Amino acid sequence: MTSPKPTVLITGATGQIGGDTLRRLLADDSITLVAAVRSAAKAEPFEAQGIRTVILDFDKEETLAPALQGIDRALLVTGYTVDMLRQSKAFLDQAKKAGVHHIVHLGACGRDDATIGHWAWHQFVERYIEWSGFSFTHLRPECFMQNLLSYDGTQAVKSGVIEQYTSDTAFSWVDGEDVARVAVQALLHPHRHTGQTYRLGYDVQSYGDVARIMTRVLGQPFRYAPQPAQVFLEKMRAAGAEMAYMSCVHDNFVRMAANTIPGAQDTFDNFEAITGHPPVRWEDFVQKHRHAFAY
């Protein structure tokens, strides 16, 4: 008698990392895939592809227990608000009651002693996962290359000019799609990845370096125009972002510009061992997204 397929829940299924993870799992018939969505309307595109959905709204705790029934493994992705602390705890409490075995948590950058606010918040969530007794894999991506495509709806590259907030400091980067590739492996093979904290960063570049790479790869002039970190706060406030979280990001930018964050230039050699493929470098990313950057 064959064992039933494990059921894998993807939160953040309509977002970048969750969505990429879900798409990469679609073709794997060793699991039953479930997409968590906040409303019936958001479920429709998934249902049209034959993907099972459950209604799960982190701000409506009554949706958590029903959504988690029968789930064996879960990708936990929360939004960019301080509410992620409360949301994560409530989700994990209900996941424990439902018998979820393995949690893959999408966290943030940094070494264990990180003090950037939202990085530390994610480490509190990691510790709660461990304290709760789950099998776990913690993902700590460095800066997403996708931030140059957009950040919370704001455009970072306009007519060949990169406007960002970290002065000339070089730091570690990762392609978000590579983060999803690691999440896929941890969800498919938890026995191989349980107890692991994977820091994910594979290319150290400053924004000036990135501009030079874009110039070389795309054959058009690009340049970096550093902005004060306060400009970021004003843009986020105008975009209606949650400012407790964005104030932490502002602090990140200020400290990065001063080059005072220990480990900001750390890179790792774990990706090929996890996925069987080399990680994306900046040249690869620019080529892949050339139509978004060209002007």
Secondary structure, DSSP 8 states (H G I E B T S, - for coil): ------EEEETTTTSHHHHHHHHHHTT-TTSEEEEEESSHHHHHHHHHTT-EEEE--TT-GGGHHHHHTT--EEEE---SSTTHHHHHHHHHHHHHHHT--EEEEE--S--TT--SHHHHHHHHHHHHHHHTT-EEEEEEE-EEGGGGT-BTTB-SEETTEE--SSTT--EEEE-HHHHHHHHHHHHH-HHHHTTEEEEE--EEE-HHHHHHHHHHHHSS--EE----HHHHHHHHHHTT--HHHHHHHHHHHHHHHTT--TTTT---S-HHHHHSS----HHHHHHHTHHHH--
